């Protein structure tokens, strides 16, 4: 078991980061918090936030940068 208790993952909502949420939680036995930055892209970040929670993130943070 690792000493890692919490990981913040730069989350896009795509397949790769969605799979990473579960893998990190299982591999390291830790809490995963997803962070998604709005930098003006034309994407539905609220949908990405909801997906992060569905795939196992304990929290999903959106920030308008």
N, C-alpha and C positions, 0 to 999 in steps of 0.2 A: 504494500500500500504506500502511496506517495504522501508527502506532506502538503501537497496542493489541495486547498480547500475550496477555492473559487477561481474560475477562469472567466475573463471577459473576451468574447469572440467577436471580431469585426464581421458582422453578419450581412449577407446580401439578399438572402431569401432564395437563393438558387439551390440546386441539388447538392453541390459540394459542401456548402456551409451548413445546410440542413442535416446532412449525414454526419458532419463533424460534431454537431451538438451532442448527439447520442453517443458517438464514439468517444469523445472526450470524457463525458460523464461516466461511461462504463469503464474506460481504460484507467482513469485516474480517480474514480470514485468521488468526484467533486461536483459542486454546483456550477452550472454554466449560465452566464449572463450574456445576452446578445446585445450588441451595440450596432445601430444602423444610423449612418449620417446622411442627412439630406443636403446635398451640395448642388441642388438645382436640377438633378436628373428627372426625367419624366417617368417615374415609377410610382407604384402604389405602395408606399412604405408602411401604411397601416396594415395592409395585407401581409407584408413581410413580418411585421411585428406579431401579428396573430399566428402566422405559420411558425415562428420561432417558439412561441409558447406551446403550440400543438406538438412540435417534435421534441419537446422536453426541456427547453430553457426555463429556468426558475423566474427569470425576469427578462424583459425586452425593452431596451431604451432607444428612443428615437431622438435625434438632435438635429435641429435646423441650423446648419452652419453657413 
